[in-house]
Structures are given as structure tokens and as C-alpha cells.
Amino acid sequence: MKPSAPADAISPLRQDIRLLGRTLGEVIRECEGRAVFDVIEKLRRAAVKFRREGLASDGRTLEQQIRHLADGEANSVVRAFSYFLHLSNIAEDRDQTRRQRLQWQTEGTATPGSLRHTVEQLTADGLSGKQIRQHLTQACIVPVLTAHPTEVQRKSTLDLHQAIAQHLRLLDGLQSPQETAHTHERLTGLIAALWQTRMLRQTKLTVLDEIDNALTYYTSTFFSTLPQLHLDMNALLRKPAKSVFDVDNTPLPPFVHMGSWIGGDRDGNPNVNADTLEQALLRQCAHVLRYYLTEVHELGVELSVSQSLTQVTPALAKLAAASQDPSSHRQDEPYRRACIHIYARLAASAVALTGRRLARRNSYDAPVYASAAELAADLRTVCESLDGHHGALVARLRLAHLCQAVEIFGFHLATVDLRQTSDVHERVLDELMRHAGVTLDGQPVRYARLSEDERIRVLRQELGEPRPLVSPWVEYSAETSKELAILRMAADCRRRFGAAALRQYIISHTETLSDLLEVLVLQQETGLLAPTIAHATAQEGLMVVPLFETIPDLERGPEIMDAWLSLPEVGGRVREAQHGIQEVMLGYSDSNKDGGYLTSNWSLYQTERRLVEVFKKHHTRLRLFHGRGGSVGRGGGPSYNSILSQPPGTVNNQIRLTEQGEIIQSRYKDAEVGRSHLELFVAATLEASLAGTPTTQHEDQHAAQYGEAMAWMSDIARQAYRDLVYGTEGFTDYFFASTPIREIAGLNIGSRPSSRKAMQRIEDLRAIPWSFSWAQCRLPLPGWYGMGTALARYLDEGGPDQALSRAQRAQRLQSMAHDWPFFRTLLSNMEQVLAKTDLIIGKAYAELVPDAAVREAIFPRIEAEYHRTRQAFETITGHELLAHDEPLRAALAERFAYIDPLNHLQVELLRRMRSGTASAHRANEQESRDQRAIHMTINGIAAGLRNSG
């Protein structure tokens, strides 16, 4: 399969794509035969010609070729185009890293977003290394891995992707023809293995599968990159070294930690329970202990230093003396003996914590480490002895990295969040209070029927009540029993794995103050907090974190937090147990699904600004947790720009960010790519946090200057969006008929159901399949619908700026795009979505709607809004889509020639399947040939678009 290429000089990226495409073609010809290869090649050429020339006749030719494909041919075509897009992704990721490296080598300058560039910029702004270090000691930067189902590729496929990427990198450094030929041979073998690997999962993922899949990213990326990132930052912040031996191996206090929702997020996922929570932490603990055991063993091999040639500290001598190593060959090798003793203690700790023997080598019985801090202390003893006796560079070989890793990962690896929806808490407490005979003002309480003020009173009453609500003699409902069990398990896991293992409890659909108080009461009833909150210690309990999701919830959020922090029992807990920090989570997906792209972003921005004022009033530090997805409609887009465009005071060295689905694979599939993204995350957080940086110092002025116009446009955009989605008769039918939503729900890509309720209503549909479905049919309206109407009406009518002429209003929007990071990022993210929109393909999907009246009432509105949005964008920016991002523009142009046939084939397969009557041999639709082929087209289109979920 050969990708197209112009006749000009071939770039390294195009060379890689040509190599991979040519190799894939050779594999297809060998495995499937010449006839199948010719069919695929003919279709590819027609698609490329149509993309280049755009002639309607070429488009009809492409569609006719697809319609005449036999079933077996359709399957091969889907796989061929999909796998080419997979390989293109590998080549593009490699090219990005290559360009960053080349810039450093040729220009001697660090790329924006790198640690070096950020430190240089902050130093130029007048901050010393000591001041930056002080900021880092207070920082909490956390990527949180979630199991939200947007990753359509199997782990087997992803593993092969990594191996192919590694062999591509090998080609850069090869010298001899034999080495080059051998690597090409292995590359061909890997692509052949990819071709012969089943693309789809045959069974649904379980929560345990999701836990194990997430752990692989620690092995491939986080274990190597996070400690090294800290070590590199430490080196950048030091004074210039006097010599190569002037090395500081003191670990930095961790400023980047890892978080996870997998195993603890039960919002809408009935498969998450107390057992999955325990398994998540057991498997995380086992994973990190295996890593430590391997590293300590290798450290013992590495530290062959003899005491006859150097000295050691008394502390190291004592640690070595504790070893029961019987070998006479190591009597004068104190570092090795110390490592043997550390290994023995780790082996014993693994058995104690996981109940399993994880050590691969025999060891003697040794005392268990009571905490990761004790392991860190032993490693520091080894490091300090080396540092004090001309061995600082020896420690840099492996030991310094391991010391930093223990500081970051502890024995828990990642903090697991609990999450549940507020409705469940309400039902649980209603049942508990009813059985316990709770009264308010002398009257029996039916909690579900109380007013908000009454709920607050009775909940605060229970927080001061030592009498338990839960009785061992009452048989509760399955839901209540399950909720109590998972909270009891959380308390047990904190005792076993440490307080860092579980820190946050997130409440979905937070709408009132009582939603927060409910979780405090439930913690008190399950051993997470003392019987009365007044007696809780600083180490007890999980931080209660509200999640504001819909537009109304976001608008109420600051008021709720003001009331929350005003409660004396809460204020004291925040100051003492939470070190003066309160976290608030903001939902990007549901706010977009509720109010559209512009209104969602503006509401989030306004809520953040108001939260800053509330938290200042209460002398409390705000930590925002951004619940972002992969697609722009779910808060996606470049993290660096998104963080820099946050309102002043909202980052403040405290930020958590969800990483979901295909975004995890895209960013963290290997150490090199992962390091780049982690640097961007840290760099943006530092730049957005430190006063005086150009990105933040004028933000308040811009918000005041442009805020009224933005609010007016937000109202217009929201009305336009909701009129279409929730106010148009037949829109639900249009959506379910014109998109592969039902087929997406049938994909085995996660343990979580696609809807919260078993009914066909957009309100009940999760935001992920909502966005995913629109992306598949190339009408990603969650990323732009309503924006065009708002901008066009502002230009035509002016709203609060009606006194200005149209030309002046256009100039005002241009100034907003140039001066205001928030608006600039809004347009930039929208630009990428508009560039991936294709009305011709979207119309083909619309033809799947059986009701012509519904189809003709809806698709033209979507089409008109796209044109309005694109025209307004070009008016504001003065350029066409992606005119200032030629690499992305070229990459998308290349990709579309391979995505288009998948879209047309998906439409044809959907038409065939939906028009036919199910026969007996196709009773199980999921196992039918057409169903599998549709699922494969979903896989390929998602791979081509990359951030569709």
C-alpha cells in the first residue's frame, strides 16, 4: 500500500510514511494475494485523486467502487486503510520528536514547553533557581488516568505499534548495510504480525483488564520519565557546576504525582465495587514493588565498589552489616551487601502487602518496611555514602533515579480516586436514616423528601452524633450495601497502603451543599473518619471534591463552595487535614453536551474566576481538577495552551487533569513521547502559576474588556445549540440513524455502559459516545455548533457593542483573538475541529435517516452553521483553516485520502445492515460479518482522526 507523495524533496516524515506504507503493501500482497492487493490499490488511487482534485465524478467513482466490494474484500480494505493510518500515527509522533531534537541541535535553543525553555524564561523574568524550587515544593501536578472508553485499539495492537516505533528509531543510528537490512527485515515482520493480529476485541473489557492495561504505561513510560524529569529539573535549578563531578543527587520533593480512576470510579459503572478497588491497589502495589525489586537487584550488580579502595559512612556500614549475605566474595563490597539487605526487606514487604511472593531471587527473612519512607531512607543512606566519597556520578547511574522514583510512587504507585453520583448518596442516606429512626425537630426523617435547608441541618446533626447510623442487624438494599462496602474497603486500603493511596472522593452531579455533606457523613459511618468529625485526625478521611458538570451546576458552583468553606466543621478540616487546599472538579464533556462549545468554555472560565474570589475570601488554596476528554468538544486540545489560557489564580501550582482513552496511548505509549507531554504539562503549570509571566498579567484586563461581549455571544450560541439538539422535533431520531452510535455501544472498548439509563434519549447518553459518534460521521458539531451563529450575530447586530460599526466589531474580535489567551485558544481548538469536518461525507451519513422530512429539516441547518462558523473564523483570523500550521494541514490532507474510504464503506455497511431483515444465521448481530466490519471502520476512522473520543 503506497501513500501518495508530491514530486518535491521528500521530508523525513514522508520517507517514514513511504517506508511503512510500502512495507504494508508488500505484506498485504503476500498474505492476501495479488487480486486483493489490486482492489485496495485501485481504491486508494481513487481516494487520493478525489482528495487532490475534488471532482464530483471522482467522488462518485469512489462510492461505486466501495458499493461493489464483496464481503471479503470489504474486510481487507478496512484493515488495509486502518493499519496504514495506525502506521502514519507512529511516523508523525516520531517526526515531532525528531523536529524538537533537531531544533535543539541546530539552534541551541530549547523548544517552548520544555523544562529548559521554561526555566530560562522564568529566570529571564527575574526568578532565581531557589525561588522556582520553592514553588515546586508546593506544587501538585497530577495526570489522572481514567478508563473512559474511547480507546478502540487492542493492547496487542498497541504493543506492536511500540515495537514498530522502536525499530524506526533504530534506522537513524545504523551504519552497516547488514544492520540496516536486518532492521528492515524485523520491521516487515512486525507489520506482518500487525496485519495478522485480530483488530477487534471479542469480549468486553473488565475493570481488572482496564487496571492491568493502565499499569503497562508505567513500565513503558512513567517509571523512566517521571524520576528523570525531576532529576533534570533539579539540575536546571542548580548553580553552574564547578566540574563534571559536581552532582546533586538529593531527590526533589515530588511535584508530579500519578492519579487513577480505574477501579474506584463507579459513576454509572455497575462493575466497580469494593473488590475492584482492592484489586486496583493490590495490583498497583505489586507493580511498583516488582519495579523496585528489579532496580535494587540491578543496583547490587552495579555497585561493585570495594571498601579497600574507598570509604563509606557509618550509616552505610551499619546497613551493610545487617545483611545476611553468606558470600565471602562480597565481604569487602559494602554497597552490594546493603543492596542485598534492602532487597530482602522489599521481598518481605511484598509478601506482607500483596500476599504474594514477588521477588525473583531467593532471599532471607528480613523486617518488613512499614512504609515507603523507610525504603527511601535506606536508599538515601547508600546515596549519601557514595556522594561523600567521590561516588556521586556512580549514584547517577541508577541509584539517584530509584531514590526519586520511591519519592514519587511510594508503595501505592498512583492515588486512586473514588467517584459516585450524588443521586446514589441521597438514596443510601435515605435508607440509613429511615432504619436508624433519625429525627429532626422531633419528627422522623425521610431524607429524600427534605428541603435543602432541612438536609443540611440533619447532615450537620449527624456529623456531631457519635451514635452510628449503620446497624449490623439491618439487611440493607444491594445498592446501600455495595456503597458501604466500597467505603469500608477504602478505609482498609488506606491503612494497608498508606494515606496517599486514596485521597479524593469525587461527587458527580454536585448541585447543592448537601451533596458534599452527604459524603462526609458516609465516611464517618464507614471508618474513614472518626465517629464525630470534630475528633478526626489530620490523616483521616478523603477530601470531598465536587464535580460541577452541566451549565447550571457550573453557575451554582462558586455559591456552593462559599457555603461549604463557611461551615466551621469543614473550614477546620480543610485547614488541618487538607493543608489549606480544597479541590474542585470541572466537567468539560457534560457542560458541552448541555450548552454547546462556546457556552461550555465561557461558563467554565467564568466559574473559575468566581471560584478564585471565593477561595481568597476564605484564605484557602484552590486546586482545580479538569475533567477533559480527547476531543475538543470534551475539553481536548493541546494541554500546554489550555493551561496557559486559564484565568489568573486558578492554576497556582495546583492542577489535576484527566487523561482518557486514546489520549493515554497517544501521549504515553513510549518514554520519548511521554517525556515530551509531561514536560509540557509541568512547563505550562509553572508558567501559568508564577506572577508576572506574559500569559497571565493582562488576563483580568482582557476579561473585563471583552467579558460583556463574550457573555452575549455565549447566550446566542447556547440558544442555537439547544434549539437544534433539544428543541428540534426528530433530532434524536436523526442522531441515532445518521451516526454509528448503536455500533459504538457494541464495541468492546470498556467496562462502562454507554448510557446512564436504558433508553434512547440524548439526555441519558454519556458525553463520550455523543462526541465519538459525531466525529465518526465527520460532523463533529460538539466542537463548533452555535459558535458561527454567535459570531455572525455579533458582527451583524453587535449586542453590547451595537454602537460600533460592523468593521469595528470585526476589529474588536480580531483584537480578542490576538490579545486574549482564552479566546485565542477557543478559536485554535475550534479550527482543528472545523478542519476535520467534511460536509460531503456528513451528508452521506444523513442519507441513512429513513424519514426524508427529518433529514431535510436537520442536515441543512448543520451545513449552514458550519459555513457560518468557518466564515466567521476566517473573518477574525484573516486566514483559511490551518494556514498557519502547515505540518498539521499537510498531515490531515494525507490522512483524509485514507479516512474517506473508511467513512464511505461504513455508510454502505450501515445501509446494508439496517435495510435487511435479520436472518437466523445473523441472529447474533455482534458476531455478524457486517457488524465486525463496521466496528473495524470505527477503529480505523478513530485512528485517523486521533482525538475523536
Secondary structure as UniProt FT lines:
FT   HELIX           12..32
FT   HELIX           34..53
FT   HELIX           56..67
FT   HELIX           71..107
FT   TURN            112..113
FT   HELIX           115..124
FT   TURN            125..126
FT   HELIX           129..137
FT   STRAND          140..145
FT   HELIX           155..173
FT   HELIX           177..195
FT   HELIX           207..217
FT   HELIX           218..222
FT   HELIX           223..237
FT   TURN            244..245
FT   STRAND          259..260
FT   TURN            262..264
FT   TURN            267..268
FT   TURN            270..271
FT   HELIX           274..302
FT   TURN            307..309
FT   HELIX           314..321
FT   HELIX           328..330
FT   TURN            331..332
FT   HELIX           334..354
FT   HELIX           372..387
FT   TURN            388..390
FT   HELIX           392..397
FT   HELIX           399..409
FT   TURN            410..412
FT   STRAND          415..416
FT   STRAND          418..421
FT   HELIX           422..436
FT   STRAND          439..440
FT   TURN            441..442
FT   STRAND          443..444
FT   HELIX           447..449
FT   HELIX           452..463
FT   TURN            472..473
FT   HELIX           478..497
FT   HELIX           499..501
FT   STRAND          504..508
FT   HELIX           513..525
FT   TURN            526..527
FT   HELIX           533..535
FT   TURN            538..539
FT   STRAND          543..548
FT   HELIX           551..566
FT   HELIX           568..576
FT   TURN            577..580
FT   STRAND          581..587
FT   HELIX           589..595
FT   HELIX           597..617
FT   TURN            618..619
FT   STRAND          621..627
FT   HELIX           632..634
FT   HELIX           639..644
FT   TURN            648..649
FT   TURN            652..653
FT   STRAND          654..659
FT   HELIX           661..668
FT   HELIX           671..689
FT   TURN            691..692
FT   TURN            694..698
FT   HELIX           699..725
FT   TURN            726..727
FT   TURN            729..730
FT   HELIX           731..738
FT   HELIX           741..745
FT   HELIX           762..764
FT   HELIX           767..776
FT   TURN            777..778
FT   HELIX           781..783
FT   TURN            784..786
FT   HELIX           787..797
FT   HELIX           799..801
FT   TURN            802..803
FT   HELIX           806..819
FT   HELIX           821..836
FT   HELIX           839..846
FT   TURN            847..848
FT   HELIX           852..877
FT   TURN            881..884
FT   HELIX           886..915
FT   HELIX           920..922
FT   HELIX           925..927
FT   HELIX           929..945
//
